[in-house]
Amino acid sequence: MKINLYILSLGLAASVLFGCSDELTQVGSGIQPDDDVPSVYADTFYMTGKTLLMDSVYAKTAYGTLGEIYDPLYGNLKSDFLCQFYCPDNFRFRYTPADGKIDSVEFKIMYTSWIGDSLTPMRAQIYEVTSPLTKDFYTNINPGDYCNLQKTLGMKTYTSHDMNVPDSVRYYKNSYDEYTFQPNVTIRMSDEIGQRFYNATQNTPEVYTNQNTFNDFFPGVYITNTFGTGNILNVDASSMYIYYKYIVKGSQDQDSLVQAAEVFSATTEVIQLNRFKNTDMSHLLNPSDSIAYLKSPAGVYTQLVIPAAQLEPLVRGRIVSNLALTLRALPQEDWRFAFEAPANLLILPTDSVNSFFVNNNVENNKTSFLGSYATSTRNYSFGNIAPLLQAHLDSNPEQDLVISVIPVERKTGSTTNYWGTPTTYTVSISNYLKPSGVKLRIDQDAMQMRLVTIEYK
């Protein structure tokens, strides 16, 4: 039987082109018993689609975005974040600051890329977190619940392309042919923060016992933009540098002052909460029978509905064999700094979205499928999603199958087989946290689906 099904699948590509509810030619019947001859059917139906608001997304990551940008179609997006700092157990300053004094404190926002106008002036501002951060990694947090927004720790006006950096520095490569310059926004913070950190090592060292006691001592910072629009940084790392000088004893009583720094960074071991605030996009939610929208991060998403309740009586007793899904996109906008289409989309049942990301799942080609954007055709192809429909018909035959279409970030790995052929596989999938947008066709032609089923008589 397995051999016959495999042979049958080879003929399906041609078979599905026949009309709705057609019984296709039986394949392999000559080598099967008369009472075990499969009948193959091809049925046509239509999905429906619409645009829905995405209130928030799950974003457990040490990476973030910072800035604000406006798109004529997709509206305004503001992005910022709160973070804790990692602290080793029983931390102490490596050296004793001269006279017990801290020289200065800087907060560095490291990035390698950005979206929007690289020369638009932006202002980053830092506030101290005063209430403990919770492990709620959804992006609709209210920073005011954690911070005193009336007291700032520092601010800096910047452009993502720093014109003060000479090309000789920006494009310098080391012996490994790697660029060594790391773009960053450096914000001078209050010296009092650094002094507080050092004094605690002398007066209340127990606050450095472990990460929890340190978080109670210093819950973290909130970094946001308070001026400017038109640029968003893709933040790779955030760190606070506490600078000080210490005395080095020399020969013949010749002492020297040497500068040192203690560094506290936001890492995967601690909490970072990313916030995205989307506005001016209510028009994307207007009912439409031709276009559905996707906007990331945490903007709008597309919902598809397969009329499984109507299909169930038609295909009852059959095996769902083939249901190819391709979503077609319209051309991207051509204005300056227009959003790009997300490279990858994930489809899965709407009621499984939250658990998928919280549990760090990847596509399994059974209940979740990944589609990559093909620039030449403007299509996202998800392959055969028959297992998804079959699972739904088995468990909820009286309900329609509701599917969410979500922009995602895919990280991959590769392996090589015995013959040296490389294979790419998914390492992780997370919500896409960079600005993107795409228009999906949901007109009747684009929503037409061909369902191939098999019945054994």
N, C-alpha and C positions, 0 to 999 in steps of 0.2 A: 504493500500500500504506500509506503513512503516513497518508493521509486516512482509510482504513478503520479503522486502529487507533485513531485519535482518536475517531471515531464510536463505536467499540466501547467505549471507556473510559467514555463517558457512560452506557452501560447497565449498567455493572458494579455500581453501588450497589444496584440492585434485584436483579441476577442472583445475587449472592453469598448471598442469603437462602435459596436453594434448598439442598437437602440435600448430604450428603457424596458426593463423587465423581459429582456430577451433570454431564452434558453440557448446557451452556446453549444457548439458541437461537443459531444462526449469524446474524451481523449483517453486512449489506453484501454478501451473497453474490451478489446480482443484478448487481453491477457488477464481479465478479471472474471470472477463468477458473475452470472447473470443478475444475482440479487445484490451485487456490490458495485454497481456501475455508477460513477459520479455524474451528476448533472451540474453544469456551471451556468450561472446567471449573471447578467450585467444589468444593474439598475441605475438610473439617473435620478439624482435629487439635488436640492439646493440648500446650501448653508445660508445663514443670515449673519450679519456682522454689525457691530456698533462700537462707538467710542465711549469709554467710561473713565471717570476720574480715578486716579490712583493716589489715595490719600498719603501713603508712605510706602517705603520699601525697607526690607531688612538689609542692613549694611554693617556687618561685623567685620571691620577692617582697620588696619593702621594707616591706610591711605585716605586722602580726603581731597576735597576741592574747595577753593576759596575765591570768592568774587561775585560779580553780578553781571548779567548779560541780557540783552533784549533782542528778540527775534520778531520781525513783523508778522509772521504766521504763528509761531509757537509761544509768543508772549514772553514774560519776564521770568528769569530764574535767578534766585539768590542762594548762595551756598556758603556755609561756614561750619565750624566744628568745635566741640569741646573735647578735651583730652586730659588724661592723667599722665604722670611720668613714672617710668620704671625706676625702682630703687633697689639696689642689692641689699640683702639682709645685713644688718649691723653696719651700715654704711658709715664711713668716716672720711673727712678730707684727707687726701694723700699727703699733704704737707700742712704745716701750721702757718696761716697767713701772718705776714709781718704786722705787728701791733694788733693782731686779731681783727684786721679790717679787710673788707671786701672792696675791690676796685670798681667793678662794674658787672652788670648782668645784661645779657642779650638773648633774645629769642630768635631763632633762625627757622625760617620756613623754606625748605628745600624743594625744588621742583625741576622737572626736565622738559615739560611742555605746557602749553596753555591753549585756550580757545578764545578767539576774538582778536581785538586790536591790541597789538603788543606795545603800542605807544600811548595808550589812553592812561591818564593818571588815576590811580586807585589809592585808597588809604586803608591799611590794615590796623586794627585796634585790638588790644588784649585786655581781658577782664579776668579777675581772679574768681575761680569757682569757690563758693562758700558752703554749698550743700553737697553731700556725697553723690557721685554719679551712680546711676543704677544700670544694670545690664539689660537695658531696653534699647536694642539696636535699631529700632524703627526711626525713620528720618523726620517725623513730624513733632519732634521735641520742642519745648519752649525754653530757650536759654534763660529767660527770666526766672524760671523755677529753680535755677542752680546758681545764679550769679547776682551780684550787686552791680547793675549796669550804670550806676551813677559814679562808680569809682574805677578809673582805668589804670592799668599797669604800664601802658606805653602805646605809642602809635608810630606809624611810618607811612609816608606817601611814596609810592613806587610805580614803576612801569615794568611789565613782565620782561621786556627787552631793555636791560639796563644800559643806557647810552654811556655811562661812565666807565664801563668795562672795555678796554681796548681789544681789538681783534686778535692781537698777539696772545692775549690771555684767553679769550673766549674760544679760539680755535686751536689752541696748543694741544698736541698729542704726545703721549708718552711713548716709550719704546715698544709697547704692545699695540700701537696705533689706536689708542683710546683717548678720547677727549678727557681732559682732567678738570676743566672748569665746571662747577656745579652752580647753576643759577640759584639765587636765594633772595629772600626778603629778610633783612636783619633789622630787628626792632629793639631799640634800647629800652630796657625795663628799669624800674625803680631799683636802686642799690639796696633798698631795705629788704627786698625779697632774698637776695643773696646773703645779707647779714643775718637774716632770720634763720636761714638754713645752717649757717656756720654756728651761730650761737646755740642752736638746738643740739649740735654735736657735743657741746661743752656742758650745757645746763640740763638738758632733757634728752640724753642719748637714747632713751627707750623709744622715742618716736621713730627711730630707724631700725627697730628690731626686725620688722618684716614689711611686706608690701601693704598689708592692711593698716598697720600702725602709721606708716608713712602717708597713706591716703587720708587718714584722719587728720594728720598734721597739715598736709597740703593737698586738698582734693583735686586740684588741677587748674586749667585755664580755658577760657573761651576766646577763640580767635574769629573775628568777623570783619567785614568791610563797612565803613561808616561814610565813605565818600567814593564817588565814581561808579560808572557802569560801562560795560563793553568788554570785559575781560574776566576769564576764570582760570585760575591756576590749577593744574593737576599736581597736588602735593604728594611728594614721595616720603618726606620725613619732617618731623617737627622736634626741635630740641631747645633746651634752655642751657646757656653757658654761664657759669659763675666764674669770673676772672679774679685772680688775686696774685699777690707777690709773696714769696717766701725767701728766707735768708739761707744762703749757702755759705758755710764756713770755708774760707780759703787759707792758704799758707800765709804766715807772717801777719796774722790777724787781718787779712784782706778779705772782708766779707762781700758777698755779691747778692743783689736782689734778682731773683729769677721769677718770671711770670708762669703761672699755671692756670688750669681751668678744670672745674668739675662739670660734667655734662649729664643732664637728665633728659631722657628722650621718651617720646610716645612710641611704644612698641606693641607687638601682638600680645604681650603678657598683661597689658593693662587695658582700660576701657577708653575707646574713642567713640564719641557720638557725633555722627554727621547729620546736619540739618539741611533740607532743601525746601525752599519756599517758592512755589510757582504761582504766578498771577497773570492776569490779562489773557486767559486762554479759554474763557467760557464759550467762545464761538466754536471751539473744537468739539464741544459736546452737543451742538445742534444736531437734531435728527437728520440723517442722510441715508439715501439708498444707493450711494455710489462710492463714498469715501469714508474710511475709518482712519484714525490717527494713532500714532505712537509718539510719545515724547518722554525722554529720560533726562535726568533721573526723577522718579516720583512725580511724573506729570500726568499723562493719560495713557491708557492702553486699549488694545482692541479685544473685544470679546466675540467669539464665534459660537454659533449654536448649530449643532447637527440634530436634525429632527428624529432622534432615535425612537421616540414614542410612536411615530408614524411608520418608521422602518421596521420595527420589531415584528408586527404581524406579517409583513411581507417576507422577511428573511427567517422567520421562526423555523427551527429545525435545520438550518443551514450553518455552515462554517464561514465566517467572514474571512475572505482570502486576500483581497487587495482593495486598498482605499488610499490612493496617492494624493497627497496634499501639497499644493504649491500656492503660495501667496504672492500676488503680483503688486508691485509698487509703481506709483506714478513718478515722473521725473522730479528730481530735487530742485529746490529753488536756486536761482542763479545770482541772487544779490550777494553783496560782500559779507563775508563771515556767516554765510548760511549754514544751518545745521547739516551735518552729514547723516546718512542713514546708518543705524546701528549695524555692526558687522554680523551679529548673531541674534537670532530670536529663539525663544523657547516656547513650546506649546505644551500645556498640561491641563487637566481638569481644574476649574477655578477653585474648587474646595480643597485642592492640594497645594496651592501656591505657597501659603505660609510655611507649612511643614517642609516643603522641598528645600527652601533656602535655610531655614533654621537647622535642619539636619545635614546640611552640606552635601546634598545629593547631586548626582550628575544624571544626564539623560540616560534612560535605560532602553529606549526604543520599544517600550511596552506601554507605559503610561505617560512618558515624557519624551519629547522629540526636539532635536536641535536643527535649525535651518540657518544656513549661511547666505549672506547677500551676494548675489552675482551681479556685478556692475553692468555687464554686457546685456543681460536680459532684464535686469531690475526685479529679479525673482528671489524668493526664499523657498527652497525646496526641502521638505521634511521627510520625503520618502513615503513608505507604506505605513500608514497609521492604523491599519486594520486591527492590530492587537488592542489599541485604545478603545475602538468602538466595540470590539468583541467583549472586552472586560466590562464595559458599561452595560451592554445588553444582558450580560450574565447576572449583574448585580442590581441594576436599576432599569429594567425594561420599560417601565411606565414613565420614565423621566427623559427629557431631552438631554443630550450631552453638551454641557456648557464648558467651553475651552477659553483659557486666557492666553494671550499672545504677549510675551514679556521680553523686552530687550535685556540681554545678558552679556556678561564678560566671561569668555571661555579661556581657561589656561590649559595648555596641552603639554603632553610629553610624547616621546617617540621611542619605538623599539624596532629592532631589526630581526627578521626571521632567518632561518637557516640559509636561505639563498641570498641574503643580503638586501632584501626588499624592506624599506622602512615603512612603518605603520604609525600613524598619529592617533593618539587617544586623549580623552578628556581627563585632566587632572582635577579641575574644579570648575564650578559654575557659580557665579554670583550676580546679583543685580547690577546692571550697567550704571555706573555713577558719573559718567561724563555726559555733557549736553549732546543730544542727538534728536532727530525727528525724521519721520517718514510717513507718507500717505499710502495707505493700502487700498486697493480696489475691492469694493464689496458689491459691485453691480452684478446683475444676474449671470452674465457670462463668466465673471471671475469666481463666482460662488457655486458654479455648477460642479458637481462631484459625480464620479463613476464608482459604483460599489460592485465588486465582484464577490459572489458567494458560491459555495459548493454544497450540494445536497447529495447524500448517499441514499439510494432507494433500495 
